[in-house]
Amino acid sequence: MQLECKEFQIVKGTVYQSNNVPCIGAVVQVIQRNLKDNRIETIGYVITGEDGGYLFSINAKPYMLYELIVYEPLER
């Protein structure tokens, strides 16, 4: 996703399992990719709540692409 360059932006969403049930405890990795030199940097992680939702703020920068990678929760 490409974001407008503002001081901070809020990104939120919901992770669902394949059967459309919200996924509790999934890990969402936030990656920043520099479009000029293709350099990749992990800028953080968030864990989904009981409703499968996640929320984080980001300081969007020019020439950057932001990617989210979702990892399934560990077995309890």
ABEGO torsion letter per residue (X at the ends): XBBBBBABBBBBBBBBBAAGBBBBGBBBBBBBBBAAAGBBBBAEBBBBBAAGBBBBBBBBBBGBBBBBBBBBBBBX
